């Protein structure tokens, strides 16, 4: 069998269909590695010139928790043996950790919510007692994020504790939770998500959530109508998440996003921020970027064609 140009690591097949179609359309030879049930030999060369990681932290909400540690192990082995990997171990590890993201943004001088990780409620109470400027409400979420799953807004420590103690499976997938500073923002303007490819802005969009925290841009996750494929926290009935092309994203915000992906080793990713009292607050870094084709088409192109062409060029460089 001839060597492929790119080996795509994935866990959610529905997310990958547009990418696979674009690769075929553009004549890019590809192979796939399904992380849900897989094995690999340490040090063996992959059957492709380059490896493109599309693993997602949210795998555990679909019953595929073992996909994440296998992806990390495979990426580390590939990189240790000198194989070219896009969105490699460093990028994926950053996406898996909300606290690592907050620490990186802080180092870059970019405003981000104060975030406290904890594995014990009494330890969290003691830490909050030392937080002289802490204010409620706050957001409770898994340290290992993914598609906005299991995020709730809480108004006090007592409410947070009651929720944790009464919610089955709350400590999944890794036994670490996060309480994060909450920033008020205009719900009609929503948040801004920038998609970057090869360190450059691909497109930006505004996302209006109507109180939902699941902002996954994939059309199979947040369709314009009907049910999606991502776990969405139970909230009061609300309209579907809305997505709008945003062509006036400030140059400073783009520069900050570029700095984040460069520092995080992210080749293809999405960066999210909100606007609170006239200030930008960056709060989410995504290495698995589920592109939304209708939004990019408003910008004048097919995003998956752009990714396919970029992968082909990357494979040629490593050929």
C-alpha positions in Angstrom: 0.0 0.0 0.0 1.5 3.4 -0.9 2.3 5.8 1.9 -0.3 8.3 2.7 0.3 12.0 2.9 -1.3 12.4 6.3 -2.5 10.1 9.1 -5.5 11.6 11.0 -5.9 10.7 14.6 -9.6 11.0 15.7 -12.2 9.9 18.1 -15.5 11.5 16.8 -16.1 10.3 13.3 -18.9 12.7 12.6 -16.6 15.7 13.2 -14.1 14.4 10.7 -16.4 13.7 7.7 -16.0 17.3 6.2 -12.2 17.0 6.5 -12.1 13.6 4.9 -14.3 14.8 2.1 -12.0 17.8 1.5 -8.9 15.7 1.6 -10.4 13.4 -1.1 -11.6 16.4 -3.2 -8.1 17.9 -3.1 -6.3 14.6 -3.9 -4.6 14.3 -0.5 -3.9 10.7 0.4 -4.8 10.0 4.0 -5.1 7.2 6.5 -7.0 7.2 9.8 -6.3 6.1 13.3 -9.5 5.7 15.5 -8.5 6.4 19.1 -11.6 4.7 20.6 -10.1 1.3 20.2 -6.5 1.2 19.0 -3.0 -0.1 19.5 0.5 1.1 18.4 4.1 0.0 18.6 6.4 2.5 20.2 8.9 3.9 17.7 7.3 2.4 14.6 6.9 4.8 11.7 3.2 5.8 11.0 1.9 5.0 7.5 2.1 8.6 6.4 4.4 11.5 5.9 2.8 13.6 8.7 0.4 12.9 11.6 -2.5 15.3 12.3 -4.0 15.0 15.7 -7.8 15.6 16.0 -8.3 14.0 19.4 -10.8 15.9 21.7 -10.9 16.4 25.5 -14.6 15.8 25.4 -14.2 12.1 24.4 -15.2 11.1 28.0 -18.7 12.5 27.6 -19.2 10.1 24.7 -18.0 7.1 26.7 -14.5 7.2 25.1 -12.4 8.3 28.1 -9.5 5.9 27.1 -9.1 7.7 23.8 -7.4 10.7 25.5 -4.5 8.9 27.3 -3.9 6.7 24.3 -3.7 9.8 22.1 -1.2 11.4 24.5 0.9 8.2 24.6 0.9 7.9 20.8 1.8 11.6 20.3 4.6 11.4 22.8 6.0 8.2 21.1 5.8 9.7 17.7 7.5 12.9 18.7 10.2 11.0 20.7 11.0 9.0 17.5 11.3 12.2 15.5 8.0 11.9 13.5 6.4 15.1 12.3 3.2 15.7 14.2 0.7 18.6 13.8 -1.2 19.6 16.9 1.1 17.3 18.9 1.5 16.4 22.5 2.2 19.9 23.8 -0.8 21.4 22.0 -3.1 18.6 23.1 -1.9 18.7 26.7 -2.6 22.4 26.8 -6.2 21.9 25.5 -6.7 19.2 28.2 -5.9 21.6 31.1 -8.0 24.7 31.8 -5.4 25.7 34.5 -2.5 25.3 32.0 -4.4 27.6 29.6 -4.9 30.2 32.3 -1.3 30.1 33.4 -0.1 30.5 29.7 -2.4 33.4 29.1 -1.2 35.0 32.3 2.4 34.6 31.2 1.6 36.3 27.9 0.0 39.2 29.7 -3.5 38.4 28.4 -6.4 38.9 30.7 -8.1 35.6 31.7 -10.4 34.4 34.5 -8.8 33.5 37.8 -9.1 29.7 38.0 -8.8 27.4 41.0 -8.3 23.6 40.5 -9.3 21.3 43.3 -9.8 17.6 44.1 -11.3 18.1 47.6 -14.1 20.4 48.7 -12.6 21.3 52.0 -9.3 22.2 50.3 -11.3 24.4 47.9 -13.0 26.1 50.9 -9.6 26.8 52.5 -8.2 28.2 49.3 -11.2 30.5 48.7 -10.8 31.8 52.3 -7.3 33.0 51.1 -8.7 34.6 48.0 -9.3 38.2 49.3 -10.8 39.4 46.0 -12.9 36.4 45.1 -16.5 37.2 44.0 -19.5 35.1 43.3 -21.1 33.9 41.0 -18.5 31.7 39.5 -18.3 28.9 37.0 -17.8 25.2 38.0 -16.4 23.0 35.3 -14.1 20.0 34.7 -10.4 20.8 34.6 -10.3 18.7 31.5 -12.8 20.6 29.4 -14.4 19.8 26.1 -17.3 21.3 24.2 -18.5 23.2 27.2 -19.7 20.0 28.9 -20.8 20.0 32.5 -20.3 23.7 33.1 -22.7 25.4 35.6 -22.9 28.8 37.2 -22.9 28.8 41.0 -23.7 31.6 43.4 -21.8 30.5 46.5 -19.4 27.9 47.9 -22.4 26.2 49.6 -24.2 25.9 46.3 -21.1 24.5 44.6 -20.5 22.0 47.4 -24.1 20.8 47.3 -23.9 20.4 43.5 -20.7 18.4 43.6 -21.9 16.1 46.4 -25.2 15.4 44.7 -24.0 14.9 41.1 -23.1 11.4 40.1 -19.9 11.2 38.0 -19.1 14.9 38.7 -15.4 14.0 39.2 -15.0 12.4 35.8 -12.7 12.1 33.9 -9.7 12.7 36.0 -10.8 13.7 39.5 -10.0 17.4 39.2 -12.6 20.2 39.0 -12.2 23.9 38.4 -14.0 27.0 39.8 -13.4 30.0 37.6 -14.0 33.7 37.9 -17.2 34.8 36.1 -17.4 37.8 33.8 -20.6 39.5 32.9 -21.0 40.2 29.2 -23.7 41.3 26.8 -25.7 38.1 25.9 -26.8 39.7 22.6 -23.2 40.1 21.5 -22.1 36.7 22.8 -18.5 35.7 22.6 -15.9 35.7 19.8 -14.2 32.7 18.5 -11.2 33.0 16.2 -10.0 30.0 14.1 -6.3 29.9 13.2 -4.5 27.8 10.7 -0.7 27.6 10.6 -0.5 30.6 12.9 -2.7 32.9 10.9 -6.3 33.9 11.3 -8.6 31.8 9.2 -11.9 33.5 10.2 -13.7 34.8 13.2 -17.3 34.5 14.4 -19.6 35.7 17.1 -21.4 33.0 19.1 -24.6 33.8 20.9 -25.4 31.0 23.4 -28.6 32.0 25.1 -27.3 30.8 28.4 -25.8 27.6 27.1 -22.1 26.7 27.7 -21.8 24.2 24.8 -20.3 26.4 22.1 -18.8 23.6 20.0 -18.9 25.1 16.4 -19.3 21.8 14.6 -22.5 21.6 12.7 -23.1 18.1 14.0 -22.6 19.3 17.5 -24.6 22.5 17.4 -26.9 22.2 14.4 -29.3 25.0 13.4 -32.2 22.7 14.3 -32.5 19.4 16.1 -30.3 17.5 18.5 -26.5 17.5 18.3 -23.8 15.0 19.1 -22.3 16.8 22.2 -23.4 16.5 25.8 -25.1 19.8 26.6 -25.7 20.8 30.3 -29.4 20.7 31.3 -30.6 24.3 31.4 -34.0 26.0 31.0 -35.3 25.8 27.5 -33.5 28.2 25.2 -33.0 28.8 21.5 -30.2 27.0 19.7 -26.7 28.5 19.8 -26.4 31.1 17.1 -23.2 31.6 15.0 -22.5 34.8 13.0 -19.5 35.7 10.8 -17.4 38.4 12.4 -15.3 40.3 9.9 -14.3 43.2 12.2 -12.3 41.4 14.8 -9.8 43.8 16.3 -6.2 43.5 15.1 -5.0 43.4 18.8 -7.3 40.4 19.5 -5.9 38.6 16.4 -2.3 39.4 17.6 -3.1 37.9 21.0 -4.6 34.8 19.5 -1.5 34.4 17.3 0.7 34.7 20.4 -1.4 32.0 22.2 -1.2 29.4 19.4 2.5 30.1 18.9 3.3 29.7 22.6 1.1 26.6 22.9 2.5 24.8 19.9 -1.0 24.7 18.2 -1.0 24.3 14.4 -4.8 24.4 13.9 -7.0 25.8 16.7 -9.7 28.0 18.0 -9.3 30.8 20.6 -12.3 32.3 22.4 -12.8 35.6 24.3 -15.6 37.7 25.6 -16.0 41.4 26.2 -16.7 42.5 29.7 -16.9 46.2 30.7 -15.0 47.2 27.6 -12.2 44.7 28.1 -11.4 41.5 26.3 -11.1 38.4 28.5 -9.7 35.2 26.8 -10.9 32.0 28.4 -10.6 29.0 26.1 -7.9 27.5 23.9 -8.9 24.7 21.5 -6.4 22.5 19.6 -9.2 20.4 18.1 -10.8 23.0 15.9 -14.3 22.0 14.6 -14.7 24.4 11.7 -18.1 25.8 10.8 -18.3 25.8 7.0 -21.3 28.2 6.5 -19.5 30.9 8.6 -16.2 30.6 6.6 -18.2 30.6 3.4 -19.5 34.1 4.4 -15.8 35.0 4.5 -15.5 33.7 1.0 -13.9 30.2 1.2 -14.4 26.6 2.3 -12.4 26.1 5.6 -11.9 22.4 5.0 -10.4 23.0 1.6 -7.9 25.4 3.3 -7.0 22.8 5.9 -6.6 20.1 3.2 -4.3 22.3 1.2 -2.3 23.2 4.3 -1.9 19.5 5.2 -0.9 18.7 1.6 1.8 21.4 1.8 3.0 20.2 5.2 3.2 16.6 3.9 5.2 17.8 0.9 7.7 19.6 3.1 8.3 16.4 5.0 8.3 14.2 2.0 
